[in-house]
Amino acid sequence: MANPLPNEKEIYEQIECQKITIEPGIWDLIYHHLGDDITAINLLCAYYLSRKEPMPIKEAEKILVYTRNIRDIIKKITLSSPQDFPFPQFKENIPLHPVIKDMFTHYIGNDVVAINFIV
């Protein structure tokens, strides 16, 4: 798990005071794309942990594919230009607020790197 940002308390206060949000459709997009990959990673790990068996290389390679997918979707969602955004139905909601973009890239990015390192 990623370490907290040094100014995390201030970031949450800024989000609350400025009422910074993410459009619900983008939340659904994130949940759908990331949720499927995270679920697959969890299931693979839980299966081999419950059996107390090492994970075969082929299965570990699947995890690397899932983390690559997660990294790609975050890269797309945090684009600075609506013209490059691959989901036209949400272009009016891009770019994300810089605070939200920083939190996504920090927390999800660091967790993906940690998963890759472990695998």
C-alpha positions in Angstrom: 0.0 0.0 0.0 1.3 3.5 -0.9 2.5 5.7 1.8 0.2 8.7 2.6 1.0 11.9 0.8 2.8 14.3 3.1 0.0 16.9 2.8 -2.9 14.4 2.8 -4.9 16.0 5.5 -4.8 19.3 3.6 -5.7 17.6 0.4 -8.9 16.1 2.0 -9.7 19.5 3.5 -9.4 21.1 0.1 -11.6 18.4 -1.5 -14.2 19.0 1.1 -14.1 22.8 1.2 -14.0 23.2 -2.6 -16.5 20.3 -3.1 -14.2 18.6 -5.6 -15.9 15.7 -7.2 -15.6 13.2 -10.0 -18.4 12.7 -12.5 -20.4 9.5 -11.6 -19.8 8.1 -15.1 -16.1 8.3 -14.7 -16.4 6.6 -11.3 -18.3 3.8 -13.0 -15.6 3.6 -15.7 -12.9 3.3 -13.1 -14.8 0.8 -11.0 -15.6 -1.4 -14.0 -12.1 -1.4 -15.5 -10.1 -1.5 -12.3 -12.5 -3.6 -10.4 -12.3 -6.5 -12.8 -8.5 -6.6 -12.8 -8.3 -6.2 -9.0 -10.8 -9.0 -8.5 -8.8 -11.3 -10.8 -5.5 -10.5 -8.9 -7.3 -11.2 -5.6 -8.7 -14.5 -6.8 -5.4 -15.7 -8.1 -3.5 -14.8 -5.0 -6.2 -16.2 -2.6 -6.3 -19.5 -4.5 -2.6 -20.2 -4.2 -2.4 -18.8 -0.6 -5.2 -21.0 0.5 -3.5 -24.1 -1.0 -0.1 -23.0 0.4 1.4 -23.5 -3.1 3.7 -21.3 -5.0 2.0 -19.4 -7.9 3.0 -20.8 -11.3 4.8 -18.4 -13.6 1.9 -18.4 -16.1 -0.5 -17.2 -13.3 2.0 -14.5 -12.2 2.2 -13.3 -15.8 -1.6 -12.8 -15.7 -1.2 -10.5 -12.7 1.3 -8.4 -14.7 -1.2 -8.1 -17.5 -3.9 -7.0 -15.0 -1.6 -4.4 -13.5 -0.6 -3.1 -16.9 -4.4 -2.7 -17.7 -4.8 -0.8 -14.4 -1.9 1.5 -15.2 -3.2 2.1 -18.7 -6.7 3.0 -17.6 -5.3 5.4 -15.0 -3.0 7.0 -17.6 -6.1 7.5 -19.9 -8.3 8.9 -17.1 -5.6 11.3 -15.9 -4.9 12.8 -19.4 -4.6 16.6 -19.4 -6.3 17.0 -22.8 -9.9 16.0 -23.6 -8.9 15.5 -27.3 -6.8 12.5 -26.3 -9.4 11.0 -24.0 -10.5 7.7 -25.4 -14.0 7.8 -23.8 -15.9 10.4 -25.8 -19.0 10.4 -23.6 -16.9 11.8 -20.7 -14.8 14.4 -22.6 -16.6 17.3 -20.9 -15.3 16.0 -17.5 -11.7 15.9 -18.5 -9.2 16.9 -17.3 -9.8 15.8 -13.7 -9.1 18.3 -11.0 -5.4 18.3 -10.3 -5.9 17.1 -6.7 -7.9 14.1 -7.8 -5.4 13.4 -10.6 -2.5 13.5 -8.1 -4.2 11.2 -5.7 -5.0 8.6 -8.4 -1.5 8.6 -9.8 0.0 8.4 -6.3 -2.1 5.8 -4.7 -3.0 3.5 -7.6 0.4 4.0 -9.3 2.4 3.1 -6.2 0.2 0.1 -5.5 0.6 -1.2 -9.1 4.4 -0.8 -8.8 4.3 -2.7 -5.5 2.3 -5.5 -7.0 4.7 -5.8 -10.0 7.7 -5.8 -7.6 6.2 -8.6 -5.6 5.3 -10.6 -8.7 
